[in-house]
């Protein structure tokens, strides 16, 4: 058998030359027009580009919400992914979550300007016999701490009344032969009171109760009558109470008050204030209708000057009628007395609103324990700088506890 003939080369020689020419021509043409061909139409449908166009962050200044969608992208909005402008109900936290994060507080928390604990003076009055019955140092200090716990920051304590002192006075001894009003006080009672109050961050104001008036029970009454120290007539300012008014136009009387006052602020140099009340005045209904305004003004100015010279740090205060009423009916032109502070008495509840108009222009107000229903309005009034409470019941501890219940604080 003759041997099989082997093929040489790649076998291209068997392809007609004309076909090769045609293929080369088509390939050349296709290469020249490649950019014009849409190859994607020859691909299967599942090979379309899948990258979502809207996922990229829009460039600054381009409002994505108003941009038209490319024609090649379906316009139906996917239900699982809302469009960006409306898509995120849980948006980036704003000020609302920040407010919610604040501590929960009452809706109507008193502002610092209006709350009770921000009043400059929150005082309670203790009559000149509140420390009687031989009160011990321990009892007095505990009593001070009790008032502090009730939100009180000032104790107004009687140190004079009905013509005599409630402390041992050399002036009283030299003038009348006895050192004080009859009492069972321990000699250091006021020292303990002042010391403990200052330790508690409180003040003590010495109250010269009844001022220049006395009654028949005063230990100096008989002497005052015999020396003609009393102005003619009986003062009946308050129904059921008869008072006799010492005449400060008499040099001996004026000197008594001035020396007593100076002695006091020297004996108790850390006392915070000396306070006189509405009994520093002459009732207009006294017989003779004598105008004593000028003489009373001169006396008070001299007394205040003596006090300031002896103890410059002490405040000389008044708790008196409004300026019109004081001058018109009591010869008390206190706006010309050069006092440091005035607290307007508004014990007459019928005139409360009118009195309040005056009080807003001065250091504060004085009310009784029968007017505690007015306390909230006073606390809420930013123009009322200080509030003094005078317990007419004679039960200051009960009054202080009630005040605490009725007064909001900002603490």
C-alpha positions in Angstrom: 0.0 0.0 0.0 1.5 3.1 -1.0 2.3 5.4 2.0 -0.4 8.2 3.2 0.4 11.8 2.0 1.1 14.2 5.0 -0.3 17.8 5.1 2.1 20.7 5.1 1.6 24.1 6.9 -1.6 25.4 8.6 -4.0 24.2 5.9 -4.8 27.7 4.7 -3.8 26.8 1.3 -7.0 24.8 0.9 -9.2 28.0 1.5 -10.1 29.9 -1.6 -8.2 33.1 -2.0 -11.3 35.1 -2.8 -12.9 34.2 0.6 -9.8 35.4 2.4 -10.0 38.7 0.6 -13.7 39.1 1.6 -13.0 38.4 5.3 -10.2 40.8 5.4 -12.3 43.5 3.9 -15.2 43.0 6.4 -12.7 43.0 9.3 -11.2 46.2 8.1 -14.6 47.9 7.7 -15.7 46.7 11.2 -12.6 48.0 12.8 -13.2 51.4 11.3 -16.8 51.5 12.5 -16.4 49.8 15.9 -17.5 52.9 17.9 -20.8 53.1 15.9 -21.8 49.6 16.8 -24.3 49.0 19.7 -22.8 45.8 21.0 -25.1 45.8 24.0 -28.0 44.7 21.8 -26.2 41.5 21.0 -25.7 40.8 24.7 -28.3 38.9 26.8 -30.8 41.1 28.8 -29.4 40.0 32.2 -26.0 41.6 31.3 -27.3 45.2 31.5 -25.3 47.5 33.9 -26.7 47.2 37.4 -25.0 50.1 39.4 -27.8 52.5 40.7 -27.2 56.0 39.5 -28.8 57.7 42.5 -26.6 56.2 45.2 -23.8 58.6 44.6 -23.8 61.8 46.7 -25.0 64.7 44.7 -22.4 67.4 44.0 -22.8 70.6 45.9 -25.3 73.0 44.4 -27.2 70.4 42.4 -30.8 69.9 43.6 -31.1 66.1 43.1 -34.9 66.2 43.6 -35.4 68.3 40.5 -33.0 66.5 38.2 -34.7 64.4 35.4 -34.1 60.7 35.4 -32.1 59.3 32.5 -34.3 57.8 29.9 -32.8 54.4 30.2 -33.7 54.0 33.9 -37.2 52.9 34.8 -39.2 55.7 36.3 -41.2 53.5 38.7 -40.1 54.2 42.3 -39.1 51.1 44.2 -41.4 50.7 47.2 -38.6 49.6 49.5 -36.5 52.7 48.8 -38.4 56.0 48.6 -36.7 58.9 46.7 -34.1 60.7 48.7 -35.9 64.0 49.5 -38.8 62.1 51.2 -37.0 58.9 51.9 -35.6 59.3 55.4 -38.3 59.7 58.1 -35.6 59.1 60.7 -33.6 62.2 59.7 -30.5 63.4 61.3 -31.3 64.5 64.9 -32.2 68.2 65.2 -32.9 70.3 68.2 -36.0 68.3 69.2 -34.0 65.2 70.3 -31.7 67.5 72.2 -34.6 69.0 74.1 -35.9 65.5 74.9 -32.5 64.7 76.3 -32.6 67.5 78.9 -33.5 66.5 82.5 -37.2 66.2 83.1 -38.4 69.2 85.1 -41.8 70.6 86.1 -43.4 72.5 83.2 -43.6 75.7 85.3 -40.3 75.7 87.3 -40.0 79.1 89.0 -37.4 81.3 87.4 -34.5 82.3 89.6 -35.7 85.9 89.6 -39.1 84.9 90.9 -38.6 82.0 93.3 -38.7 82.4 97.1 -35.1 81.4 97.7 -33.9 84.2 95.4 -35.6 87.0 97.3 -33.0 89.1 98.9 -34.5 89.0 102.4 -36.9 86.3 103.5 -37.5 87.4 107.0 -39.6 86.3 110.0 -40.4 88.4 113.0 -39.9 87.1 116.5 -41.4 89.4 119.2 -39.2 90.6 122.0 -40.4 87.8 124.2 -39.8 84.9 121.8 -36.6 83.9 123.6 -38.0 83.9 127.1 -38.4 81.2 129.7 -34.7 81.2 130.3 -33.9 79.7 126.9 -30.6 77.9 126.8 -27.9 78.4 124.2 -28.7 75.0 122.7 -32.3 75.9 122.3 -31.6 79.3 120.7 -29.1 77.8 118.2 -31.5 74.9 117.3 -34.3 77.5 116.8 -32.1 79.4 114.4 -31.3 76.3 112.4 -35.0 75.4 112.3 -35.8 78.7 110.6 -32.9 78.2 108.2 -34.4 74.8 107.2 -37.7 76.5 106.4 -36.1 78.8 103.8 -35.8 81.8 106.1 -32.6 83.8 105.8 -33.3 86.7 108.2 -34.5 86.8 111.8 -36.1 90.1 112.8 -36.0 90.0 116.6 -37.5 92.5 119.0 -34.8 94.2 121.2 -36.8 97.2 122.4 -40.4 97.8 123.2 -42.8 99.7 125.5 -40.0 102.0 126.6 -37.3 99.5 127.6 -34.6 97.1 126.2 -34.7 93.3 126.1 -30.9 93.2 126.7 -28.8 94.5 129.6 -28.3 98.2 129.0 -26.1 100.6 130.9 -28.2 103.5 129.6 -31.3 102.0 131.1 -29.6 101.4 134.4 -28.3 104.9 134.6 -31.6 106.5 133.5 -34.2 104.4 135.2 -32.4 102.3 137.8 -32.9 98.9 136.1 -31.0 97.3 133.2 -33.9 96.0 131.0 -37.5 95.2 130.6 -38.6 92.4 133.0 -37.7 89.1 131.4 -36.0 85.8 132.0 -33.4 86.1 129.2 -29.9 84.8 129.7 -27.5 87.6 129.3 -25.9 86.2 126.1 -29.1 85.3 124.3 -28.6 87.8 121.6 -24.9 86.9 121.1 -25.9 83.3 120.6 -28.6 84.2 118.2 -26.4 86.4 116.0 -23.5 84.0 116.1 -25.6 81.0 115.0 -27.4 83.0 112.3 -24.2 84.1 110.8 -22.9 80.5 110.8 -26.0 79.5 108.9 -25.5 82.3 106.4 -28.4 84.3 107.8 -28.9 87.8 109.1 -30.3 89.3 112.3 -32.2 92.6 112.3 -32.8 94.2 115.7 -36.4 95.4 115.8 -37.2 98.5 117.9 -40.8 97.5 118.4 -43.4 100.2 119.3 -40.9 102.9 118.5 -41.6 106.0 120.5 -44.9 104.8 121.9 -45.7 103.2 125.3 -48.8 102.0 127.2 -49.7 102.0 130.8 -47.9 98.7 131.4 -44.5 100.3 130.4 -42.0 100.3 133.3 -41.2 103.9 132.4 -44.9 105.1 132.1 -45.1 106.8 135.5 -41.7 108.5 135.1 -42.7 109.7 131.6 -45.9 111.2 132.9 -44.2 112.9 135.8 -41.5 114.4 133.6 -44.0 115.5 130.9 -42.4 113.4 128.3 -45.7 112.5 126.7 -47.4 114.6 124.0 -51.0 115.6 125.0 -53.7 113.1 124.3 -54.0 109.4 123.7 -53.0 107.7 120.5 -55.8 105.4 119.3 -54.5 104.5 115.9 -55.6 100.9 116.5 -58.9 100.0 118.0 -58.8 98.7 121.5 -55.2 99.8 122.1 -54.3 103.1 123.8 -50.8 104.4 123.4 -49.0 107.4 124.7 -46.4 109.0 122.5 -43.0 110.2 123.8 -42.2 113.7 122.6 -38.8 113.7 120.7 -38.9 117.5 120.6 -37.9 117.3 124.3 -34.0 117.0 124.3 -34.0 114.6 127.2 -36.3 112.2 125.3 -34.4 112.5 122.0 -31.1 111.9 123.8 -32.5 108.8 125.4 -33.3 107.1 122.1 -30.1 108.3 120.5 -27.8 107.0 123.3 -29.8 103.7 123.5 -29.3 103.2 119.7 -25.6 103.9 119.8 -25.1 101.6 122.8 -26.9 98.8 121.0 -24.8 98.9 117.8 -21.6 99.0 119.9 -22.6 96.2 122.2 -23.6 94.0 119.3 -21.2 95.2 116.5 -22.0 92.3 114.2 -25.8 93.0 114.1 -26.8 93.3 110.5 -29.5 96.0 110.8 -31.5 98.1 113.1 -35.2 98.4 112.1 -37.9 100.7 113.4 -41.6 100.3 112.7 -44.7 102.5 112.1 -44.8 103.5 115.7 -42.1 105.9 114.8 -44.7 108.6 114.1 -47.4 110.9 115.5 -51.0 110.1 114.7 -52.8 113.0 113.0 -55.8 112.6 115.3 -53.9 113.5 118.4 -55.4 116.6 120.1 -54.2 120.0 119.0 -53.6 118.9 115.4 -49.9 119.9 115.8 -47.7 119.2 112.8 -44.6 117.5 114.1 -43.3 116.4 110.8 -40.2 118.6 110.7 -39.2 117.8 114.3 -39.6 114.0 113.7 -37.5 114.3 110.6 -34.7 116.1 112.4 -34.7 113.5 115.3 -34.5 110.5 113.0 -31.7 112.0 110.9 -29.7 112.7 114.0 -30.3 109.2 115.4 -29.3 107.6 112.2 -26.2 109.7 112.0 -25.2 108.7 115.5 -25.7 105.0 114.7 -23.7 105.2 111.5 -20.9 107.0 113.3 -20.8 104.3 116.0 -21.1 101.4 113.5 -20.9 102.3 109.8 -21.6 98.7 108.6 -25.1 98.5 110.2 -28.1 99.2 108.1 -30.8 101.6 109.4 -34.1 100.3 108.2 -37.9 101.0 108.5 -40.9 98.8 108.4 -43.6 101.5 107.9 -46.7 102.8 106.1 -46.4 103.8 102.4 -44.8 107.3 102.0 -48.1 109.1 101.4 -49.9 107.5 104.3 -47.0 107.9 106.7 -46.5 111.6 106.0 -50.2 112.4 105.8 -51.4 110.7 108.9 -48.3 110.1 111.1 -46.0 113.0 110.4 -43.5 110.4 109.1 -41.9 112.0 106.1 -39.5 109.0 105.9 -38.5 109.7 102.3 -36.4 112.5 103.9 -35.0 110.5 106.8 -32.0 109.1 104.8 -32.8 105.5 105.8 -31.1 102.6 104.1 -34.1 100.4 103.4 -37.9 100.6 103.8 -40.3 97.7 103.9 -43.9 98.7 103.2 -46.5 97.3 105.6 -49.5 95.9 103.7 -51.4 94.4 106.7 -54.6 96.0 105.4 -55.7 93.3 102.9 -58.4 95.5 101.4 -55.7 97.9 100.1 -53.3 95.2 99.1 -53.0 96.0 95.4 -52.5 99.7 96.0 -49.9 99.1 98.7 -48.1 96.7 96.4 -47.6 99.5 93.9 -45.6 101.4 96.5 -43.7 98.3 97.7 -42.3 97.6 94.3 -40.3 100.9 94.5 -38.7 100.0 97.9 -36.8 97.2 99.6 -39.8 94.9 100.0 -43.0 94.2 101.9 -44.2 93.1 105.3 -47.3 90.9 105.6 -48.9 89.0 108.5 -49.5 85.3 108.8 -53.1 86.0 108.0 -52.1 87.0 104.5 -50.1 83.9 103.4 -52.6 83.4 100.6 -50.9 86.4 99.0 -47.5 84.8 99.3 -47.4 83.1 95.9 -48.2 86.4 94.1 -45.5 88.2 96.0 -43.0 85.4 95.3 -43.9 85.5 91.5 -43.5 89.3 91.4 -39.9 90.1 90.3 -40.3 93.7 91.5 -40.8 92.6 95.1 -37.2 92.2 96.3 -37.8 91.0 99.9 -40.7 89.6 102.0 -41.0 89.9 105.8 -43.6 87.8 107.6 -45.0 88.9 110.9 -46.8 86.1 112.8 -49.7 87.8 114.6 -50.6 84.5 116.1 -47.5 84.6 118.2 -46.4 81.2 116.8 -43.5 82.0 114.5 -42.3 78.3 114.1 -45.7 77.2 112.8 -45.8 80.2 110.5 -42.3 79.5 109.1 -43.2 75.8 108.5 -46.3 77.0 106.6 -44.3 79.5 104.6 -42.1 76.6 103.4 -45.1 74.6 102.2 -46.4 77.6 100.2 -43.2 78.8 98.6 -41.6 77.2 95.5 -37.8 77.3 95.2 -35.4 77.0 92.2 -33.2 74.4 93.9 
